[in-house]
Amino acid sequence: MFKTNVGGLDRGARIAAGLALLGLAVTGSIGTWGYIGLVPLATGLMGSCPLYALFGFSTCPLKS
C-alpha cells in the first residue's frame, strides 16, 4: 500500500509514544486530546508516514 519510510528506531519511538498517550487518555490523566496517540501508533505499526512521503524523507536504512 504505502512505501516503508519509517526505520526501526523511529518505529519503536512512535509505537511507545502512541501507547503512552493512549494509556494516559484512557485513564483520564491528560484528557481526550491524548487519543491523538492513535496517529503515531498507526504510523509506527504500518511503517509508513504520509508526511515523510510528502516531503521525501525516510528514516529507513539505505539498501545496497
N, CA, C and O atoms as a Maestro MAE file, in Angstrom:
{
 s_m_m2io_version
 :::
 2.0.0
}

f_m_ct {
 s_m_title
 :::
 protein
 m_atom[256] {
  # First column is atom index #
  i_m_mmod_type
  r_m_x_coord
  r_m_y_coord
  r_m_z_coord
  i_m_residue_number
  s_m_chain_name
  s_m_pdb_residue_name
  s_m_pdb_atom_name
  i_m_atomic_number
  :::
  1 25 0.827 -1.178 0.000 1 A "MET " " N  " 7
  2 3 0.000 0.000 0.000 1 A "MET " " CA " 6
  3 2 0.883 1.259 0.000 1 A "MET " " C  " 6
  4 15 0.970 1.956 -1.011 1 A "MET " " O  " 8
  5 25 1.528 1.543 1.120 2 A "PHE " " N  " 7
  6 3 2.435 2.682 1.222 2 A "PHE " " CA " 6
  7 2 3.860 2.171 1.259 2 A "PHE " " C  " 6
  8 15 4.124 1.069 1.740 2 A "PHE " " O  " 8
  9 25 4.775 2.975 0.752 3 A "LYS " " N  " 7
  10 3 6.187 2.626 0.792 3 A "LYS " " CA " 6
  11 2 6.698 2.795 2.222 3 A "LYS " " C  " 6
  12 15 6.390 3.792 2.875 3 A "LYS " " O  " 8
  13 25 7.469 1.837 2.706 4 A "THR " " N  " 7
  14 3 8.032 1.921 4.053 4 A "THR " " CA " 6
  15 2 9.059 3.049 4.094 4 A "THR " " C  " 6
  16 15 10.015 3.066 3.320 4 A "THR " " O  " 8
  17 25 8.843 3.989 5.012 5 A "ASN " " N  " 7
  18 3 9.769 5.112 5.133 5 A "ASN " " CA " 6
  19 2 10.077 5.438 6.598 5 A "ASN " " C  " 6
  20 15 10.646 6.487 6.900 5 A "ASN " " O  " 8
  21 25 9.700 4.537 7.499 6 A "VAL " " N  " 7
  22 3 9.954 4.728 8.926 6 A "VAL " " CA " 6
  23 2 10.880 3.609 9.390 6 A "VAL " " C  " 6
  24 15 10.517 2.435 9.323 6 A "VAL " " O  " 8
  25 25 12.079 3.969 9.863 7 A "GLY " " N  " 7
  26 3 13.078 2.999 10.299 7 A "GLY " " CA " 6
  27 2 12.758 2.393 11.653 7 A "GLY " " C  " 6
  28 15 11.788 2.780 12.306 7 A "GLY " " O  " 8
  29 25 13.574 1.445 12.068 8 A "GLY " " N  " 7
  30 3 13.347 0.681 13.289 8 A "GLY " " CA " 6
  31 2 13.277 1.515 14.563 8 A "GLY " " C  " 6
  32 15 12.336 1.368 15.343 8 A "GLY " " O  " 8
  33 25 14.247 2.380 14.784 9 A "LEU " " N  " 7
  34 3 14.258 3.208 15.987 9 A "LEU " " CA " 6
  35 2 13.080 4.179 15.978 9 A "LEU " " C  " 6
  36 15 12.435 4.394 17.004 9 A "LEU " " O  " 8
  37 25 12.811 4.753 14.832 10 A "ASP " " N  " 7
  38 3 11.684 5.676 14.673 10 A "ASP " " CA " 6
  39 2 10.364 4.950 14.933 10 A "ASP " " C  " 6
  40 15 9.476 5.485 15.598 10 A "ASP " " O  " 8
  41 25 10.241 3.738 14.410 11 A "ARG " " N  " 7
  42 3 9.017 2.951 14.621 11 A "ARG " " CA " 6
  43 2 8.800 2.659 16.099 11 A "ARG " " C  " 6
  44 15 7.691 2.802 16.614 11 A "ARG " " O  " 8
  45 25 9.867 2.250 16.776 12 A "GLY " " N  " 7
  46 3 9.754 1.952 18.205 12 A "GLY " " CA " 6
  47 2 9.344 3.171 19.012 12 A "GLY " " C  " 6
  48 15 8.515 3.074 19.917 12 A "GLY " " O  " 8
  49 25 9.924 4.320 18.684 13 A "ALA " " N  " 7
  50 3 9.577 5.552 19.391 13 A "ALA " " CA " 6
  51 2 8.132 5.952 19.130 13 A "ALA " " C  " 6
  52 15 7.437 6.397 20.044 13 A "ALA " " O  " 8
  53 25 7.676 5.798 17.894 14 A "ARG " " N  " 7
  54 3 6.292 6.131 17.558 14 A "ARG " " CA " 6
  55 2 5.310 5.218 18.288 14 A "ARG " " C  " 6
  56 15 4.298 5.680 18.817 14 A "ARG " " O  " 8
  57 25 5.611 3.935 18.313 15 A "ILE " " N  " 7
  58 3 4.724 2.984 18.979 15 A "ILE " " CA " 6
  59 2 4.686 3.263 20.476 15 A "ILE " " C  " 6
  60 15 3.611 3.261 21.077 15 A "ILE " " O  " 8
  61 25 5.842 3.501 21.083 16 A "ALA " " N  " 7
  62 3 5.897 3.786 22.523 16 A "ALA " " CA " 6
  63 2 5.145 5.072 22.857 16 A "ALA " " C  " 6
  64 15 4.378 5.117 23.818 16 A "ALA " " O  " 8
  65 25 5.365 6.110 22.064 17 A "ALA " " N  " 7
  66 3 4.686 7.388 22.322 17 A "ALA " " CA " 6
  67 2 3.181 7.246 22.135 17 A "ALA " " C  " 6
  68 15 2.397 7.773 22.925 17 A "ALA " " O  " 8
  69 25 2.782 6.533 21.090 18 A "GLY " " N  " 7
  70 3 1.352 6.328 20.845 18 A "GLY " " CA " 6
  71 2 0.682 5.565 21.968 18 A "GLY " " C  " 6
  72 15 -0.400 5.937 22.421 18 A "GLY " " O  " 8
  73 25 1.327 4.494 22.420 19 A "LEU " " N  " 7
  74 3 0.761 3.714 23.524 19 A "LEU " " CA " 6
  75 2 0.706 4.517 24.818 19 A "LEU " " C  " 6
  76 15 -0.260 4.419 25.575 19 A "LEU " " O  " 8
  77 25 1.743 5.312 25.070 20 A "ALA " " N  " 7
  78 3 1.769 6.138 26.278 20 A "ALA " " CA " 6
  79 2 0.636 7.163 26.251 20 A "ALA " " C  " 6
  80 15 -0.080 7.325 27.240 20 A "ALA " " O  " 8
  81 25 0.475 7.849 25.132 21 A "LEU " " N  " 7
  82 3 -0.592 8.843 25.027 21 A "LEU " " CA " 6
  83 2 -1.969 8.200 25.166 21 A "LEU " " C  " 6
  84 15 -2.839 8.729 25.858 21 A "LEU " " O  " 8
  85 25 -2.162 7.076 24.517 22 A "LEU " " N  " 7
  86 3 -3.448 6.389 24.621 22 A "LEU " " CA " 6
  87 2 -3.713 5.910 26.039 22 A "LEU " " C  " 6
  88 15 -4.834 6.017 26.536 22 A "LEU " " O  " 8
  89 25 -2.685 5.384 26.687 23 A "GLY " " N  " 7
  90 3 -2.850 4.938 28.070 23 A "GLY " " CA " 6
  91 2 -3.231 6.082 28.990 23 A "GLY " " C  " 6
  92 15 -4.100 5.930 29.849 23 A "GLY " " O  " 8
  93 25 -2.587 7.221 28.815 24 A "LEU " " N  " 7
  94 3 -2.911 8.390 29.632 24 A "LEU " " CA " 6
  95 2 -4.311 8.915 29.330 24 A "LEU " " C  " 6
  96 15 -5.009 9.383 30.229 24 A "LEU " " O  " 8
  97 25 -4.719 8.840 28.071 25 A "ALA " " N  " 7
  98 3 -6.057 9.295 27.706 25 A "ALA " " CA " 6
  99 2 -7.126 8.371 28.279 25 A "ALA " " C  " 6
  100 15 -8.154 8.835 28.771 25 A "ALA " " O  " 8
  101 25 -6.885 7.074 28.216 26 A "VAL " " N  " 7
  102 3 -7.863 6.109 28.727 26 A "VAL " " CA " 6
  103 2 -8.041 6.248 30.236 26 A "VAL " " C  " 6
  104 15 -9.152 6.107 30.747 26 A "VAL " " O  " 8
  105 25 -6.952 6.524 30.947 27 A "THR " " N  " 7
  106 3 -7.052 6.675 32.402 27 A "THR " " CA " 6
  107 2 -7.552 8.053 32.810 27 A "THR " " C  " 6
  108 15 -7.809 8.293 33.990 27 A "THR " " O  " 8
  109 25 -7.692 8.959 31.851 28 A "GLY " " N  " 7
  110 3 -8.195 10.290 32.157 28 A "GLY " " CA " 6
  111 2 -7.135 11.249 32.660 28 A "GLY " " C  " 6
  112 15 -7.465 12.342 33.118 28 A "GLY " " O  " 8
  113 25 -5.880 10.869 32.587 29 A "SER " " N  " 7
  114 3 -4.807 11.714 33.106 29 A "SER " " CA " 6
  115 2 -4.577 12.967 32.271 29 A "SER " " C  " 6
  116 15 -4.230 14.013 32.820 29 A "SER " " O  " 8
  117 25 -4.763 12.885 30.962 30 A "ILE " " N  " 7
  118 3 -4.472 14.044 30.113 30 A "ILE " " CA " 6
  119 2 -5.659 14.495 29.279 30 A "ILE " " C  " 6
  120 15 -5.526 15.426 28.484 30 A "ILE " " O  " 8
  121 25 -6.779 13.881 29.432 31 A "GLY " " N  " 7
  122 3 -7.955 14.294 28.668 31 A "GLY " " CA " 6
  123 2 -8.048 13.606 27.318 31 A "GLY " " C  " 6
  124 15 -7.245 12.740 26.971 31 A "GLY " " O  " 8
  125 25 -9.048 14.021 26.583 32 A "THR " " N  " 7
  126 3 -9.340 13.343 25.319 32 A "THR " " CA " 6
  127 2 -8.329 13.629 24.223 32 A "THR " " C  " 6
  128 15 -8.236 12.859 23.267 32 A "THR " " O  " 8
  129 25 -7.567 14.710 24.331 33 A "TRP " " N  " 7
  130 3 -6.582 15.002 23.285 33 A "TRP " " CA " 6
  131 2 -5.512 13.912 23.206 33 A "TRP " " C  " 6
  132 15 -4.814 13.807 22.197 33 A "TRP " " O  " 8
  133 25 -5.377 13.114 24.240 34 A "GLY " " N  " 7
  134 3 -4.402 12.030 24.244 34 A "GLY " " CA " 6
  135 2 -4.688 10.962 23.202 34 A "GLY " " C  " 6
  136 15 -3.811 10.169 22.861 34 A "GLY " " O  " 8
  137 25 -5.926 10.942 22.694 35 A "TYR " " N  " 7
  138 3 -6.255 9.970 21.653 35 A "TYR " " CA " 6
  139 2 -5.555 10.279 20.340 35 A "TYR " " C  " 6
  140 15 -5.621 9.490 19.398 35 A "TYR " " O  " 8
  141 25 -4.886 11.423 20.275 36 A "ILE " " N  " 7
  142 3 -4.048 11.736 19.114 36 A "ILE " " CA " 6
  143 2 -2.912 10.709 19.025 36 A "ILE " " C  " 6
  144 15 -2.251 10.600 17.992 36 A "ILE " " O  " 8
  145 25 -2.690 9.965 20.098 37 A "GLY " " N  " 7
  146 3 -1.692 8.903 20.107 37 A "GLY " " CA " 6
  147 2 -1.974 7.814 19.086 37 A "GLY " " C  " 6
  148 15 -1.100 7.004 18.777 37 A "GLY " " O  " 8
  149 25 -3.192 7.794 18.561 38 A "LEU " " N  " 7
  150 3 -3.513 6.834 17.501 38 A "LEU " " CA " 6
  151 2 -2.676 7.090 16.249 38 A "LEU " " C  " 6
  152 15 -2.355 6.158 15.512 38 A "LEU " " O  " 8
  153 25 -2.327 8.350 16.010 39 A "VAL " " N  " 7
  154 3 -1.566 8.694 14.803 39 A "VAL " " CA " 6
  155 2 -0.149 8.105 14.849 39 A "VAL " " C  " 6
  156 15 0.228 7.376 13.931 39 A "VAL " " O  " 8
  157 25 0.654 8.398 15.897 40 A "PRO " " N  " 7
  158 3 1.990 7.788 15.900 40 A "PRO " " CA " 6
  159 2 1.942 6.264 16.031 40 A "PRO " " C  " 6
  160 15 2.803 5.568 15.493 40 A "PRO " " O  " 8
  161 25 0.944 5.749 16.740 41 A "LEU " " N  " 7
  162 3 0.816 4.298 16.862 41 A "LEU " " CA " 6
  163 2 0.553 3.673 15.489 41 A "LEU " " C  " 6
  164 15 1.194 2.686 15.127 41 A "LEU " " O  " 8
  165 25 -0.367 4.231 14.738 42 A "ALA " " N  " 7
  166 3 -0.698 3.683 13.414 42 A "ALA " " CA " 6
  167 2 0.480 3.794 12.454 42 A "ALA " " C  " 6
  168 15 0.783 2.841 11.737 42 A "ALA " " O  " 8
  169 25 1.144 4.941 12.433 43 A "THR " " N  " 7
  170 3 2.271 5.094 11.507 43 A "THR " " CA " 6
  171 2 3.435 4.197 11.911 43 A "THR " " C  " 6
  172 15 4.171 3.709 11.053 43 A "THR " " O  " 8
  173 25 3.602 3.979 13.207 44 A "GLY " " N  " 7
  174 3 4.648 3.079 13.666 44 A "GLY " " CA " 6
  175 2 4.357 1.636 13.294 44 A "GLY " " C  " 6
  176 15 5.254 0.909 12.868 44 A "GLY " " O  " 8
  177 25 3.119 1.222 13.452 45 A "LEU " " N  " 7
  178 3 2.753 -0.155 13.119 45 A "LEU " " CA " 6
  179 2 2.776 -0.399 11.610 45 A "LEU " " C  " 6
  180 15 3.155 -1.481 11.161 45 A "LEU " " O  " 8
  181 25 2.371 0.608 10.827 46 A "MET " " N  " 7
  182 3 2.379 0.460 9.372 46 A "MET " " CA " 6
  183 2 3.779 0.600 8.791 46 A "MET " " C  " 6
  184 15 4.076 0.041 7.735 46 A "MET " " O  " 8
  185 25 4.640 1.343 9.479 47 A "GLY " " N  " 7
  186 3 5.994 1.576 8.958 47 A "GLY " " CA " 6
  187 2 6.034 2.626 7.875 47 A "GLY " " C  " 6
  188 15 7.023 2.752 7.153 47 A "GLY " " O  " 8
  189 25 4.962 3.377 7.763 48 A "SER " " N  " 7
  190 3 4.879 4.397 6.725 48 A "SER " " CA " 6
  191 2 4.245 5.657 7.297 48 A "SER " " C  " 6
  192 15 3.224 5.596 7.983 48 A "SER " " O  " 8
  193 25 4.862 6.800 7.006 49 A "CYS " " N  " 7
  194 3 4.354 8.082 7.477 49 A "CYS " " CA " 6
  195 2 4.002 8.936 6.261 49 A "CYS " " C  " 6
  196 15 4.878 9.232 5.449 49 A "CYS " " O  " 8
  197 25 2.740 9.337 6.118 50 A "PRO " " N  " 7
  198 3 2.349 10.157 4.967 50 A "PRO " " CA " 6
  199 2 3.102 11.484 4.887 50 A "PRO " " C  " 6
  200 15 3.407 11.942 3.786 50 A "PRO " " O  " 8
  201 25 3.406 12.109 6.013 51 A "LEU " " N  " 7
  202 3 4.158 13.364 5.982 51 A "LEU " " CA " 6
  203 2 5.586 13.148 5.493 51 A "LEU " " C  " 6
  204 15 6.127 13.976 4.761 51 A "LEU " " O  " 8
  205 25 6.193 12.040 5.896 52 A "TYR " " N  " 7
  206 3 7.533 11.715 5.392 52 A "TYR " " CA " 6
  207 2 7.481 11.570 3.868 52 A "TYR " " C  " 6
  208 15 8.349 12.081 3.161 52 A "TYR " " O  " 8
  209 25 6.465 10.874 3.374 53 A "ALA " " N  " 7
  210 3 6.328 10.673 1.926 53 A "ALA " " CA " 6
  211 2 6.117 12.008 1.211 53 A "ALA " " C  " 6
  212 15 6.677 12.237 0.139 53 A "ALA " " O  " 8
  213 25 5.317 12.878 1.800 54 A "LEU " " N  " 7
  214 3 5.037 14.179 1.195 54 A "LEU " " CA " 6
  215 2 6.308 15.003 1.026 54 A "LEU " " C  " 6
  216 15 6.484 15.685 0.016 54 A "LEU " " O  " 8
  217 25 7.188 14.939 2.016 55 A "PHE " " N  " 7
  218 3 8.415 15.725 1.982 55 A "PHE " " CA " 6
  219 2 9.631 14.931 1.479 55 A "PHE " " C  " 6
  220 15 10.741 15.463 1.455 55 A "PHE " " O  " 8
  221 25 9.439 13.681 1.083 56 A "GLY " " N  " 7
  222 3 10.525 12.873 0.544 56 A "GLY " " CA " 6
  223 2 11.548 12.474 1.589 56 A "GLY " " C  " 6
  224 15 12.727 12.326 1.267 56 A "GLY " " O  " 8
  225 25 11.126 12.296 2.832 57 A "PHE " " N  " 7
  226 3 12.001 11.976 3.936 57 A "PHE " " CA " 6
  227 2 11.858 10.502 4.283 57 A "PHE " " C  " 6
  228 15 10.791 9.919 4.094 57 A "PHE " " O  " 8
  229 25 12.936 9.893 4.792 58 A "SER " " N  " 7
  230 3 12.885 8.495 5.203 58 A "SER " " CA " 6
  231 2 13.906 8.249 6.310 58 A "SER " " C  " 6
  232 15 15.016 8.778 6.267 58 A "SER " " O  " 8
  233 25 13.527 7.449 7.293 59 A "THR " " N  " 7
  234 3 14.469 7.070 8.347 59 A "THR " " CA " 6
  235 2 14.886 5.608 8.208 59 A "THR " " C  " 6
  236 15 15.560 5.067 9.084 59 A "THR " " O  " 8
  237 25 14.485 4.970 7.107 60 A "CYS " " N  " 7
  238 3 14.905 3.597 6.837 60 A "CYS " " CA " 6
  239 2 16.362 3.576 6.420 60 A "CYS " " C  " 6
  240 15 16.843 4.500 5.764 60 A "CYS " " O  " 8
  241 25 17.065 2.517 6.803 61 A "PRO " " N  " 7
  242 3 18.461 2.399 6.358 61 A "PRO " " CA " 6
  243 2 18.519 2.264 4.833 61 A "PRO " " C  " 6
  244 15 17.615 1.713 4.205 61 A "PRO " " O  " 8
  245 25 19.584 2.774 4.270 62 A "LEU " " N  " 7
  246 3 19.771 2.671 2.823 62 A "LEU " " CA " 6
  247 2 20.008 1.227 2.416 62 A "LEU " " C  " 6
  248 15 20.735 0.495 3.086 62 A "LEU " " O  " 8
  249 25 19.399 0.829 1.331 63 A "LYS " " N  " 7
  250 3 19.595 -0.523 0.810 63 A "LYS " " CA " 6
  251 2 20.723 -0.493 -0.206 63 A "LYS " " C  " 6
  252 15 20.799 0.413 -1.035 63 A "LYS " " O  " 8
  253 25 21.598 -1.489 -0.138 64 A "SER " " N  " 7
  254 3 22.732 -1.509 -1.076 64 A "SER " " CA " 6
  255 2 22.396 -2.177 -2.377 64 A "SER " " C  " 6
  256 15 23.247 -2.269 -3.261 64 A "SER " " O  " 8
  :::
 }
 m_bond[255] {
  # First column is bond index #
  i_m_from
  i_m_to
  i_m_order
  :::
  1 1 2 1
  2 2 3 1
  3 3 4 2
  4 3 5 1
  5 5 6 1
  6 6 7 1
  7 7 8 2
  8 7 9 1
  9 9 10 1
  10 10 11 1
  11 11 12 2
  12 11 13 1
  13 13 14 1
  14 14 15 1
  15 15 16 2
  16 15 17 1
  17 17 18 1
  18 18 19 1
  19 19 20 2
  20 19 21 1
  21 21 22 1
  22 22 23 1
  23 23 24 2
  24 23 25 1
  25 25 26 1
  26 26 27 1
  27 27 28 2
  28 27 29 1
  29 29 30 1
  30 30 31 1
  31 31 32 2
  32 31 33 1
  33 33 34 1
  34 34 35 1
  35 35 36 2
  36 35 37 1
  37 37 38 1
  38 38 39 1
  39 39 40 2
  40 39 41 1
  41 41 42 1
  42 42 43 1
  43 43 44 2
  44 43 45 1
  45 45 46 1
  46 46 47 1
  47 47 48 2
  48 47 49 1
  49 49 50 1
  50 50 51 1
  51 51 52 2
  52 51 53 1
  53 53 54 1
  54 54 55 1
  55 55 56 2
  56 55 57 1
  57 57 58 1
  58 58 59 1
  59 59 60 2
  60 59 61 1
  61 61 62 1
  62 62 63 1
  63 63 64 2
  64 63 65 1
  65 65 66 1
  66 66 67 1
  67 67 68 2
  68 67 69 1
  69 69 70 1
  70 70 71 1
  71 71 72 2
  72 71 73 1
  73 73 74 1
  74 74 75 1
  75 75 76 2
  76 75 77 1
  77 77 78 1
  78 78 79 1
  79 79 80 2
  80 79 81 1
  81 81 82 1
  82 82 83 1
  83 83 84 2
  84 83 85 1
  85 85 86 1
  86 86 87 1
  87 87 88 2
  88 87 89 1
  89 89 90 1
  90 90 91 1
  91 91 92 2
  92 91 93 1
  93 93 94 1
  94 94 95 1
  95 95 96 2
  96 95 97 1
  97 97 98 1
  98 98 99 1
  99 99 100 2
  100 99 101 1
  101 101 102 1
  102 102 103 1
  103 103 104 2
  104 103 105 1
  105 105 106 1
  106 106 107 1
  107 107 108 2
  108 107 109 1
  109 109 110 1
  110 110 111 1
  111 111 112 2
  112 111 113 1
  113 113 114 1
  114 114 115 1
  115 115 116 2
  116 115 117 1
  117 117 118 1
  118 118 119 1
  119 119 120 2
  120 119 121 1
  121 121 122 1
  122 122 123 1
  123 123 124 2
  124 123 125 1
  125 125 126 1
  126 126 127 1
  127 127 128 2
  128 127 129 1
  129 129 130 1
  130 130 131 1
  131 131 132 2
  132 131 133 1
  133 133 134 1
  134 134 135 1
  135 135 136 2
  136 135 137 1
  137 137 138 1
  138 138 139 1
  139 139 140 2
  140 139 141 1
  141 141 142 1
  142 142 143 1
  143 143 144 2
  144 143 145 1
  145 145 146 1
  146 146 147 1
  147 147 148 2
  148 147 149 1
  149 149 150 1
  150 150 151 1
  151 151 152 2
  152 151 153 1
  153 153 154 1
  154 154 155 1
  155 155 156 2
  156 155 157 1
  157 157 158 1
  158 158 159 1
  159 159 160 2
  160 159 161 1
  161 161 162 1
  162 162 163 1
  163 163 164 2
  164 163 165 1
  165 165 166 1
  166 166 167 1
  167 167 168 2
  168 167 169 1
  169 169 170 1
  170 170 171 1
  171 171 172 2
  172 171 173 1
  173 173 174 1
  174 174 175 1
  175 175 176 2
  176 175 177 1
  177 177 178 1
  178 178 179 1
  179 179 180 2
  180 179 181 1
  181 181 182 1
  182 182 183 1
  183 183 184 2
  184 183 185 1
  185 185 186 1
  186 186 187 1
  187 187 188 2
  188 187 189 1
  189 189 190 1
  190 190 191 1
  191 191 192 2
  192 191 193 1
  193 193 194 1
  194 194 195 1
  195 195 196 2
  196 195 197 1
  197 197 198 1
  198 198 199 1
  199 199 200 2
  200 199 201 1
  201 201 202 1
  202 202 203 1
  203 203 204 2
  204 203 205 1
  205 205 206 1
  206 206 207 1
  207 207 208 2
  208 207 209 1
  209 209 210 1
  210 210 211 1
  211 211 212 2
  212 211 213 1
  213 213 214 1
  214 214 215 1
  215 215 216 2
  216 215 217 1
  217 217 218 1
  218 218 219 1
  219 219 220 2
  220 219 221 1
  221 221 222 1
  222 222 223 1
  223 223 224 2
  224 223 225 1
  225 225 226 1
  226 226 227 1
  227 227 228 2
  228 227 229 1
  229 229 230 1
  230 230 231 1
  231 231 232 2
  232 231 233 1
  233 233 234 1
  234 234 235 1
  235 235 236 2
  236 235 237 1
  237 237 238 1
  238 238 239 1
  239 239 240 2
  240 239 241 1
  241 241 242 1
  242 242 243 1
  243 243 244 2
  244 243 245 1
  245 245 246 1
  246 246 247 1
  247 247 248 2
  248 247 249 1
  249 249 250 1
  250 250 251 1
  251 251 252 2
  252 251 253 1
  253 253 254 1
  254 254 255 1
  255 255 256 2
  :::
 }
}
